[in-house]
């Protein structure tokens, strides 16, 4: 998945992502440039510093993994820029 954020995966969208990820039972890892972080950790997601145009990979393992992947991919690909709120992933 390619990050489409003008300012990358910054604090607010990382928090939204983690909140969504935490609603699932599955283990979630986000990988960028060979570095893997726990997808349910705001600090972890922020430390990968994903910027616009960079590729990230989601690794999901658990009972609800298919639902988790579908939901997180939809979240990351359907977000739009809203000047009054934050930069988000499309």
C-alpha positions in Angstrom: 0.0 0.0 0.0 1.3 3.4 -1.0 0.9 6.3 1.5 -0.9 9.2 -0.1 -0.7 11.6 2.8 0.8 15.1 2.0 2.5 15.0 5.3 2.7 11.3 5.8 1.5 9.1 8.7 1.6 11.8 11.3 0.3 11.8 14.9 -3.4 12.3 14.5 -3.9 9.8 11.7 -1.6 7.3 13.4 -3.9 7.6 16.5 -7.0 7.0 14.3 -5.3 4.0 12.7 -4.3 2.5 16.1 -7.8 3.1 17.4 -9.3 1.2 14.5 -6.6 -1.6 14.7 -7.2 -2.0 18.4 -10.8 -2.9 17.8 -9.7 -6.3 16.3 -8.4 -9.4 18.0 -5.7 -10.1 15.4 -2.0 -9.1 15.8 -1.1 -6.3 13.4 2.3 -5.2 12.2 3.1 -2.3 9.9 6.3 -2.7 7.9 8.3 0.0 6.2 11.8 -0.4 4.8 12.3 -3.7 6.6 11.3 -2.2 10.0 8.3 -3.8 11.7 6.2 -2.1 14.4 3.1 -3.1 16.3 0.0 -1.7 14.5 -1.7 -1.2 17.8 0.9 1.2 19.2 0.7 4.9 18.4 4.4 5.4 19.0 5.3 2.4 16.9 3.2 3.6 14.0 4.6 7.1 14.3 8.2 5.9 14.4 8.1 4.3 11.0 7.6 7.9 9.7 5.8 6.9 6.5 5.7 9.8 4.1 3.7 10.5 0.9 4.6 8.1 -1.8 6.3 5.5 0.5 5.1 1.9 0.6 4.0 0.2 3.8 2.9 -3.4 4.4 0.3 -4.7 6.8 0.9 -8.1 8.3 -2.2 -9.4 10.2 -2.5 -12.7 12.0 -5.5 -13.9 14.0 -9.0 -15.2 14.1 -10.5 -12.0 12.5 -7.5 -11.3 10.2 -9.5 -11.1 6.9 -12.0 -8.6 8.5 -9.0 -6.7 10.0 -7.1 -6.4 6.7 -10.2 -5.4 4.8 -11.1 -2.7 7.4 -7.6 -1.3 7.8 -7.0 -1.2 4.0 -10.3 0.6 3.5 -9.5 3.0 6.3 -6.1 3.8 4.8 -7.3 4.1 1.2 -10.5 6.0 1.7 -9.3 9.0 3.7 -9.2 12.5 2.3 -7.5 15.7 3.1 -9.6 18.0 5.3 -8.0 21.4 5.8 -9.9 22.0 9.0 -8.9 18.7 10.6 -5.8 16.8 9.5 -3.9 15.2 6.6 -5.2 11.7 6.1 -4.5 8.8 3.8 -6.5 8.3 0.6 
